[in-house]
Amino acid sequence: MIIINYLFTASWFLPLRILLSIIYGSVIRARNLFYDRGIFKTHGVATPVISVGNLSTGGSGKTILVQALIEYFKDLQKIPSVLSRGYGRSSKGLFLVSDKSRLKGDPFTAGDEAFLIAKNHPGVPVVVAEDRVIGARYLQDHFSPDVIILDDGFQHRRLHRDLNILLLDQPGDQVGHLLPWGKFREPFSGLDRADLTLFSKAGRQKSSNLNLHFDLAENVVDQAGNKHALSSLKGSFGLFAGLGNPHHFFESVQQHHRSAKARIIFSDHTLYGPKQLDQISRISCAYWITTQKDFIKLEPGFCQAQNIYFIHVKTALPSPLIALLKQNFN
């Protein structure tokens, strides 16, 4: 992994990255064209499907929006379910993360994001599967949900969706290179497939009703599940996170709290082994704050020894999205 990271950041490797990006773009454009023309088939299920995705790699708030959608349908006394690939998981094929009664996986067998969703929403069926068509059929046949929420499904075109929600980092985020030269999974022509495009950072249109606003909880949570007011924490503290874009999380915490003594960035979906734990433990801080996605992969004893807390991040559904949901799913 170290060698791969070096190659993809070394300046002398740039020409090959550009060439690979051109090849990759040609393949993606051809694939999308085949789906648009009906050469590649799309498979539907009887249960309505809502997809939440983006054009780029890394965090744009998809998992947070998925959880807000879960709460929306639960408030309507409907049964939501979640389908994900389960990025970074050790299991293969279809894996049931949680049914209507209990968790059946952990962050490593299920993938950190799928497990986090299942943990935060008891009673909501969560399935991970590389083949989302098989996963959707399993959820429909075994749980009869009112809706299937497809997490990170914008590029998985084999499964028909009734609502396609696309997240962009900000309104001006429409210039970028495709993988592996840049961070984008497909060209911006993919925007045409979205029923609704939302912006997960305020960008230049701060008053737009298409912006997602992420709110930090007033409390942090320790390894025993106890809540502590953020304002009650004293002394120097550190921040760490393994996210696609951790800087937004860091800045949000500091705006609500104060400047951190240390900030450590790990790769997205990082697994916390001896190297990562050593990076944290060798910096002397009164306490640490991280995301729940990172916290669930840490041993409770380590969290207690290092005084590590996590803080919830939530978002409210924008009014244009609520209007679409009322029109199509109520």
Contacts in CASP RR format, 6 or more apart in sequence:
PFRMAT RR
TARGET T0000
AUTHOR 0000-0000-0000
METHOD contacts of the structure
MODEL  1
MIIINYLFTASWFLPLRILLSIIYGSVIRARNLFYDRGIFKTHGVATPVI
SVGNLSTGGSGKTILVQALIEYFKDLQKIPSVLSRGYGRSSKGLFLVSDK
SRLKGDPFTAGDEAFLIAKNHPGVPVVVAEDRVIGARYLQDHFSPDVIIL
DDGFQHRRLHRDLNILLLDQPGDQVGHLLPWGKFREPFSGLDRADLTLFS
KAGRQKSSNLNLHFDLAENVVDQAGNKHALSSLKGSFGLFAGLGNPHHFF
ESVQQHHRSAKARIIFSDHTLYGPKQLDQISRISCAYWITTQKDFIKLEP
GFCQAQNIYFIHVKTALPSPLIALLKQNFN
7 13 0 8 1.000
8 17 0 8 1.000
8 180 0 8 1.000
14 181 0 8 1.000
17 180 0 8 1.000
17 181 0 8 1.000
17 182 0 8 1.000
18 177 0 8 1.000
18 181 0 8 1.000
20 180 0 8 1.000
20 181 0 8 1.000
21 177 0 8 1.000
21 178 0 8 1.000
21 179 0 8 1.000
21 180 0 8 1.000
21 181 0 8 1.000
21 182 0 8 1.000
24 178 0 8 1.000
24 179 0 8 1.000
24 180 0 8 1.000
25 178 0 8 1.000
25 186 0 8 1.000
25 187 0 8 1.000
28 178 0 8 1.000
28 185 0 8 1.000
28 186 0 8 1.000
28 187 0 8 1.000
29 187 0 8 1.000
29 189 0 8 1.000
31 40 0 8 1.000
31 157 0 8 1.000
32 157 0 8 1.000
32 186 0 8 1.000
32 189 0 8 1.000
32 190 0 8 1.000
34 40 0 8 1.000
35 42 0 8 1.000
35 157 0 8 1.000
40 157 0 8 1.000
40 158 0 8 1.000
41 158 0 8 1.000
42 157 0 8 1.000
42 158 0 8 1.000
42 159 0 8 1.000
42 160 0 8 1.000
43 133 0 8 1.000
43 158 0 8 1.000
43 159 0 8 1.000
43 160 0 8 1.000
44 133 0 8 1.000
44 136 0 8 1.000
44 159 0 8 1.000
44 160 0 8 1.000
45 133 0 8 1.000
45 136 0 8 1.000
45 137 0 8 1.000
45 140 0 8 1.000
45 148 0 8 1.000
45 159 0 8 1.000
45 160 0 8 1.000
46 140 0 8 1.000
47 136 0 8 1.000
47 139 0 8 1.000
47 140 0 8 1.000
47 144 0 8 1.000
47 145 0 8 1.000
47 146 0 8 1.000
47 147 0 8 1.000
47 148 0 8 1.000
48 146 0 8 1.000
48 147 0 8 1.000
48 148 0 8 1.000
48 162 0 8 1.000
48 163 0 8 1.000
48 328 0 8 1.000
48 329 0 8 1.000
49 136 0 8 1.000
49 147 0 8 1.000
49 148 0 8 1.000
49 149 0 8 1.000
49 150 0 8 1.000
49 159 0 8 1.000
49 160 0 8 1.000
49 161 0 8 1.000
49 162 0 8 1.000
49 163 0 8 1.000
50 69 0 8 1.000
50 147 0 8 1.000
50 148 0 8 1.000
50 149 0 8 1.000
50 150 0 8 1.000
50 161 0 8 1.000
50 162 0 8 1.000
50 163 0 8 1.000
50 165 0 8 1.000
50 329 0 8 1.000
51 150 0 8 1.000
51 153 0 8 1.000
51 154 0 8 1.000
51 156 0 8 1.000
51 159 0 8 1.000
51 161 0 8 1.000
51 163 0 8 1.000
51 164 0 8 1.000
51 165 0 8 1.000
52 62 0 8 1.000
52 65 0 8 1.000
52 66 0 8 1.000
52 69 0 8 1.000
52 149 0 8 1.000
52 150 0 8 1.000
52 151 0 8 1.000
52 152 0 8 1.000
52 153 0 8 1.000
52 154 0 8 1.000
52 165 0 8 1.000
52 167 0 8 1.000
53 60 0 8 1.000
53 62 0 8 1.000
53 151 0 8 1.000
53 152 0 8 1.000
53 153 0 8 1.000
53 154 0 8 1.000
53 165 0 8 1.000
53 166 0 8 1.000
53 167 0 8 1.000
54 60 0 8 1.000
54 62 0 8 1.000
54 152 0 8 1.000
54 154 0 8 1.000
54 166 0 8 1.000
54 167 0 8 1.000
54 168 0 8 1.000
54 185 0 8 1.000
55 154 0 8 1.000
55 166 0 8 1.000
55 168 0 8 1.000
55 184 0 8 1.000
55 185 0 8 1.000
55 186 0 8 1.000
55 188 0 8 1.000
55 190 0 8 1.000
55 191 0 8 1.000
56 169 0 8 1.000
56 173 0 8 1.000
56 183 0 8 1.000
56 184 0 8 1.000
56 185 0 8 1.000
57 179 0 8 1.000
57 183 0 8 1.000
57 184 0 8 1.000
57 185 0 8 1.000
57 244 0 8 1.000
57 268 0 8 1.000
58 183 0 8 1.000
58 243 0 8 1.000
58 244 0 8 1.000
58 245 0 8 1.000
58 268 0 8 1.000
59 243 0 8 1.000
59 244 0 8 1.000
59 245 0 8 1.000
59 268 0 8 1.000
60 167 0 8 1.000
60 168 0 8 1.000
60 169 0 8 1.000
60 200 0 8 1.000
60 245 0 8 1.000
61 167 0 8 1.000
61 200 0 8 1.000
61 212 0 8 1.000
61 214 0 8 1.000
61 315 0 8 1.000
62 151 0 8 1.000
62 152 0 8 1.000
62 167 0 8 1.000
63 113 0 8 1.000
63 116 0 8 1.000
63 117 0 8 1.000
63 151 0 8 1.000
63 293 0 8 1.000
64 212 0 8 1.000
64 214 0 8 1.000
64 313 0 8 1.000
64 314 0 8 1.000
64 315 0 8 1.000
65 165 0 8 1.000
65 167 0 8 1.000
65 198 0 8 1.000
65 212 0 8 1.000
65 315 0 8 1.000
65 317 0 8 1.000
66 82 0 8 1.000
66 117 0 8 1.000
66 149 0 8 1.000
66 151 0 8 1.000
67 117 0 8 1.000
67 120 0 8 1.000
67 121 0 8 1.000
67 314 0 8 1.000
68 314 0 8 1.000
68 315 0 8 1.000
68 316 0 8 1.000
68 317 0 8 1.000
69 80 0 8 1.000
69 149 0 8 1.000
69 317 0 8 1.000
70 80 0 8 1.000
70 82 0 8 1.000
70 117 0 8 1.000
70 121 0 8 1.000
70 124 0 8 1.000
70 149 0 8 1.000
72 317 0 8 1.000
72 322 0 8 1.000
72 325 0 8 1.000
73 79 0 8 1.000
73 80 0 8 1.000
73 146 0 8 1.000
73 147 0 8 1.000
73 329 0 8 1.000
74 80 0 8 1.000
74 121 0 8 1.000
74 124 0 8 1.000
76 330 0 8 1.000
78 146 0 8 1.000
78 147 0 8 1.000
79 124 0 8 1.000
79 143 0 8 1.000
79 144 0 8 1.000
79 145 0 8 1.000
79 146 0 8 1.000
79 147 0 8 1.000
80 124 0 8 1.000
80 145 0 8 1.000
80 146 0 8 1.000
80 147 0 8 1.000
80 148 0 8 1.000
80 149 0 8 1.000
81 124 0 8 1.000
81 125 0 8 1.000
81 126 0 8 1.000
81 127 0 8 1.000
81 139 0 8 1.000
81 143 0 8 1.000
81 145 0 8 1.000
81 147 0 8 1.000
81 148 0 8 1.000
81 149 0 8 1.000
82 114 0 8 1.000
82 117 0 8 1.000
82 118 0 8 1.000
82 124 0 8 1.000
82 125 0 8 1.000
82 126 0 8 1.000
82 127 0 8 1.000
82 148 0 8 1.000
82 149 0 8 1.000
82 151 0 8 1.000
83 126 0 8 1.000
83 127 0 8 1.000
83 128 0 8 1.000
83 129 0 8 1.000
83 132 0 8 1.000
83 135 0 8 1.000
83 136 0 8 1.000
83 139 0 8 1.000
83 148 0 8 1.000
83 149 0 8 1.000
83 150 0 8 1.000
83 151 0 8 1.000
84 113 0 8 1.000
84 114 0 8 1.000
84 117 0 8 1.000
84 126 0 8 1.000
84 127 0 8 1.000
84 128 0 8 1.000
84 150 0 8 1.000
84 151 0 8 1.000
84 152 0 8 1.000
85 128 0 8 1.000
85 129 0 8 1.000
85 130 0 8 1.000
85 132 0 8 1.000
85 151 0 8 1.000
85 152 0 8 1.000
85 153 0 8 1.000
85 156 0 8 1.000
86 110 0 8 1.000
86 111 0 8 1.000
86 113 0 8 1.000
86 114 0 8 1.000
86 128 0 8 1.000
87 111 0 8 1.000
87 113 0 8 1.000
87 152 0 8 1.000
87 269 0 8 1.000
88 111 0 8 1.000
88 112 0 8 1.000
88 269 0 8 1.000
89 95 0 8 1.000
89 108 0 8 1.000
89 109 0 8 1.000
89 110 0 8 1.000
89 111 0 8 1.000
89 114 0 8 1.000
89 128 0 8 1.000
90 108 0 8 1.000
90 109 0 8 1.000
91 109 0 8 1.000
91 110 0 8 1.000
91 128 0 8 1.000
92 130 0 8 1.000
93 129 0 8 1.000
93 130 0 8 1.000
93 131 0 8 1.000
94 127 0 8 1.000
94 128 0 8 1.000
94 129 0 8 1.000
94 131 0 8 1.000
94 134 0 8 1.000
94 135 0 8 1.000
94 138 0 8 1.000
95 105 0 8 1.000
95 109 0 8 1.000
95 110 0 8 1.000
95 127 0 8 1.000
95 128 0 8 1.000
95 129 0 8 1.000
96 104 0 8 1.000
96 125 0 8 1.000
96 126 0 8 1.000
96 127 0 8 1.000
96 138 0 8 1.000
97 103 0 8 1.000
97 104 0 8 1.000
97 105 0 8 1.000
97 110 0 8 1.000
97 114 0 8 1.000
97 115 0 8 1.000
97 117 0 8 1.000
97 118 0 8 1.000
97 126 0 8 1.000
97 127 0 8 1.000
97 128 0 8 1.000
98 104 0 8 1.000
98 105 0 8 1.000
98 118 0 8 1.000
98 122 0 8 1.000
98 123 0 8 1.000
98 124 0 8 1.000
98 125 0 8 1.000
98 126 0 8 1.000
99 123 0 8 1.000
99 125 0 8 1.000
99 142 0 8 1.000
99 143 0 8 1.000
100 123 0 8 1.000
100 124 0 8 1.000
100 125 0 8 1.000
100 143 0 8 1.000
101 123 0 8 1.000
102 122 0 8 1.000
103 115 0 8 1.000
103 118 0 8 1.000
103 119 0 8 1.000
105 115 0 8 1.000
105 118 0 8 1.000
106 115 0 8 1.000
107 115 0 8 1.000
107 116 0 8 1.000
107 296 0 8 1.000
107 297 0 8 1.000
108 271 0 8 1.000
108 297 0 8 1.000
110 118 0 8 1.000
110 126 0 8 1.000
110 128 0 8 1.000
111 128 0 8 1.000
111 269 0 8 1.000
112 269 0 8 1.000
112 293 0 8 1.000
112 296 0 8 1.000
112 297 0 8 1.000
113 151 0 8 1.000
113 269 0 8 1.000
113 293 0 8 1.000
114 126 0 8 1.000
114 128 0 8 1.000
114 151 0 8 1.000
115 296 0 8 1.000
116 292 0 8 1.000
116 293 0 8 1.000
116 296 0 8 1.000
117 124 0 8 1.000
117 126 0 8 1.000
117 151 0 8 1.000
118 124 0 8 1.000
118 126 0 8 1.000
119 296 0 8 1.000
120 292 0 8 1.000
125 139 0 8 1.000
125 142 0 8 1.000
125 143 0 8 1.000
125 145 0 8 1.000
127 135 0 8 1.000
127 138 0 8 1.000
127 139 0 8 1.000
129 135 0 8 1.000
129 138 0 8 1.000
131 158 0 8 1.000
132 150 0 8 1.000
132 153 0 8 1.000
132 156 0 8 1.000
132 158 0 8 1.000
132 159 0 8 1.000
133 158 0 8 1.000
133 159 0 8 1.000
136 148 0 8 1.000
136 150 0 8 1.000
136 159 0 8 1.000
139 145 0 8 1.000
139 148 0 8 1.000
140 148 0 8 1.000
146 329 0 8 1.000
147 329 0 8 1.000
150 156 0 8 1.000
150 159 0 8 1.000
150 161 0 8 1.000
153 159 0 8 1.000
153 161 0 8 1.000
154 164 0 8 1.000
154 166 0 8 1.000
154 193 0 8 1.000
154 194 0 8 1.000
155 185 0 8 1.000
155 186 0 8 1.000
162 328 0 8 1.000
162 329 0 8 1.000
163 195 0 8 1.000
163 196 0 8 1.000
163 324 0 8 1.000
163 325 0 8 1.000
163 328 0 8 1.000
163 329 0 8 1.000
164 193 0 8 1.000
164 194 0 8 1.000
164 195 0 8 1.000
164 196 0 8 1.000
165 194 0 8 1.000
165 195 0 8 1.000
165 196 0 8 1.000
165 198 0 8 1.000
165 321 0 8 1.000
166 191 0 8 1.000
166 193 0 8 1.000
166 194 0 8 1.000
166 196 0 8 1.000
166 197 0 8 1.000
166 198 0 8 1.000
167 197 0 8 1.000
167 198 0 8 1.000
167 199 0 8 1.000
167 200 0 8 1.000
167 212 0 8 1.000
168 174 0 8 1.000
168 197 0 8 1.000
168 198 0 8 1.000
168 199 0 8 1.000
168 200 0 8 1.000
169 199 0 8 1.000
169 200 0 8 1.000
169 201 0 8 1.000
169 245 0 8 1.000
170 199 0 8 1.000
170 200 0 8 1.000
170 201 0 8 1.000
170 202 0 8 1.000
170 203 0 8 1.000
170 204 0 8 1.000
171 199 0 8 1.000
171 203 0 8 1.000
171 204 0 8 1.000
171 205 0 8 1.000
171 208 0 8 1.000
172 203 0 8 1.000
172 204 0 8 1.000
173 199 0 8 1.000
173 201 0 8 1.000
174 188 0 8 1.000
176 182 0 8 1.000
176 183 0 8 1.000
176 184 0 8 1.000
177 183 0 8 1.000
177 184 0 8 1.000
178 184 0 8 1.000
178 185 0 8 1.000
178 186 0 8 1.000
178 187 0 8 1.000
179 185 0 8 1.000
191 197 0 8 1.000
195 324 0 8 1.000
196 210 0 8 1.000
196 320 0 8 1.000
196 321 0 8 1.000
196 324 0 8 1.000
197 210 0 8 1.000
198 210 0 8 1.000
198 211 0 8 1.000
198 212 0 8 1.000
198 318 0 8 1.000
198 321 0 8 1.000
199 205 0 8 1.000
199 208 0 8 1.000
199 210 0 8 1.000
199 211 0 8 1.000
199 212 0 8 1.000
200 211 0 8 1.000
200 212 0 8 1.000
200 214 0 8 1.000
201 211 0 8 1.000
201 248 0 8 1.000
202 211 0 8 1.000
202 213 0 8 1.000
203 211 0 8 1.000
205 211 0 8 1.000
209 318 0 8 1.000
209 319 0 8 1.000
209 320 0 8 1.000
210 318 0 8 1.000
210 320 0 8 1.000
211 318 0 8 1.000
212 315 0 8 1.000
212 318 0 8 1.000
213 315 0 8 1.000
213 316 0 8 1.000
214 248 0 8 1.000
214 252 0 8 1.000
214 313 0 8 1.000
214 314 0 8 1.000
214 315 0 8 1.000
215 313 0 8 1.000
215 314 0 8 1.000
215 315 0 8 1.000
215 316 0 8 1.000
216 230 0 8 1.000
216 252 0 8 1.000
216 253 0 8 1.000
216 256 0 8 1.000
216 311 0 8 1.000
216 312 0 8 1.000
216 313 0 8 1.000
217 230 0 8 1.000
217 311 0 8 1.000
217 312 0 8 1.000
217 313 0 8 1.000
217 314 0 8 1.000
218 229 0 8 1.000
218 230 0 8 1.000
218 231 0 8 1.000
219 227 0 8 1.000
219 228 0 8 1.000
219 229 0 8 1.000
219 230 0 8 1.000
219 311 0 8 1.000
219 312 0 8 1.000
220 227 0 8 1.000
220 228 0 8 1.000
220 230 0 8 1.000
220 233 0 8 1.000
220 289 0 8 1.000
220 309 0 8 1.000
220 310 0 8 1.000
220 311 0 8 1.000
221 227 0 8 1.000
221 228 0 8 1.000
221 292 0 8 1.000
221 295 0 8 1.000
221 309 0 8 1.000
221 310 0 8 1.000
221 311 0 8 1.000
221 312 0 8 1.000
222 228 0 8 1.000
222 303 0 8 1.000
222 304 0 8 1.000
222 308 0 8 1.000
222 309 0 8 1.000
223 300 0 8 1.000
223 301 0 8 1.000
223 303 0 8 1.000
223 304 0 8 1.000
223 308 0 8 1.000
224 300 0 8 1.000
228 309 0 8 1.000
230 256 0 8 1.000
230 257 0 8 1.000
230 311 0 8 1.000
231 257 0 8 1.000
233 257 0 8 1.000
233 286 0 8 1.000
233 287 0 8 1.000
233 309 0 8 1.000
234 286 0 8 1.000
235 286 0 8 1.000
235 287 0 8 1.000
236 261 0 8 1.000
236 285 0 8 1.000
236 286 0 8 1.000
237 257 0 8 1.000
237 260 0 8 1.000
237 261 0 8 1.000
237 285 0 8 1.000
237 286 0 8 1.000
237 287 0 8 1.000
237 288 0 8 1.000
237 289 0 8 1.000
238 260 0 8 1.000
238 261 0 8 1.000
238 262 0 8 1.000
238 263 0 8 1.000
238 264 0 8 1.000
238 283 0 8 1.000
238 285 0 8 1.000
238 287 0 8 1.000
238 288 0 8 1.000
238 289 0 8 1.000
239 249 0 8 1.000
239 250 0 8 1.000
239 253 0 8 1.000
239 254 0 8 1.000
239 260 0 8 1.000
239 262 0 8 1.000
239 263 0 8 1.000
239 264 0 8 1.000
239 288 0 8 1.000
239 289 0 8 1.000
239 290 0 8 1.000
240 262 0 8 1.000
240 263 0 8 1.000
240 264 0 8 1.000
240 265 0 8 1.000
240 266 0 8 1.000
240 279 0 8 1.000
240 280 0 8 1.000
240 288 0 8 1.000
240 290 0 8 1.000
240 294 0 8 1.000
241 249 0 8 1.000
241 250 0 8 1.000
241 264 0 8 1.000
241 265 0 8 1.000
241 266 0 8 1.000
241 290 0 8 1.000
241 291 0 8 1.000
241 293 0 8 1.000
241 294 0 8 1.000
242 265 0 8 1.000
242 266 0 8 1.000
242 267 0 8 1.000
242 268 0 8 1.000
242 269 0 8 1.000
242 270 0 8 1.000
242 291 0 8 1.000
242 293 0 8 1.000
242 294 0 8 1.000
243 249 0 8 1.000
243 268 0 8 1.000
243 291 0 8 1.000
243 293 0 8 1.000
244 268 0 8 1.000
246 265 0 8 1.000
249 291 0 8 1.000
249 313 0 8 1.000
250 260 0 8 1.000
250 263 0 8 1.000
252 313 0 8 1.000
253 260 0 8 1.000
253 289 0 8 1.000
253 311 0 8 1.000
254 260 0 8 1.000
257 289 0 8 1.000
260 289 0 8 1.000
261 283 0 8 1.000
261 285 0 8 1.000
262 283 0 8 1.000
262 285 0 8 1.000
264 279 0 8 1.000
264 280 0 8 1.000
264 283 0 8 1.000
266 276 0 8 1.000
266 294 0 8 1.000
270 276 0 8 1.000
270 294 0 8 1.000
270 297 0 8 1.000
271 297 0 8 1.000
272 294 0 8 1.000
272 297 0 8 1.000
272 298 0 8 1.000
277 302 0 8 1.000
280 288 0 8 1.000
280 306 0 8 1.000
280 308 0 8 1.000
281 302 0 8 1.000
281 305 0 8 1.000
281 306 0 8 1.000
285 306 0 8 1.000
285 307 0 8 1.000
286 307 0 8 1.000
287 306 0 8 1.000
287 307 0 8 1.000
287 308 0 8 1.000
287 309 0 8 1.000
288 306 0 8 1.000
288 307 0 8 1.000
288 308 0 8 1.000
288 309 0 8 1.000
289 308 0 8 1.000
289 309 0 8 1.000
289 310 0 8 1.000
289 311 0 8 1.000
290 308 0 8 1.000
290 309 0 8 1.000
290 310 0 8 1.000
291 310 0 8 1.000
291 311 0 8 1.000
291 313 0 8 1.000
292 310 0 8 1.000
292 311 0 8 1.000
292 312 0 8 1.000
294 310 0 8 1.000
295 303 0 8 1.000
295 308 0 8 1.000
295 309 0 8 1.000
295 310 0 8 1.000
298 308 0 8 1.000
302 308 0 8 1.000
317 325 0 8 1.000
END
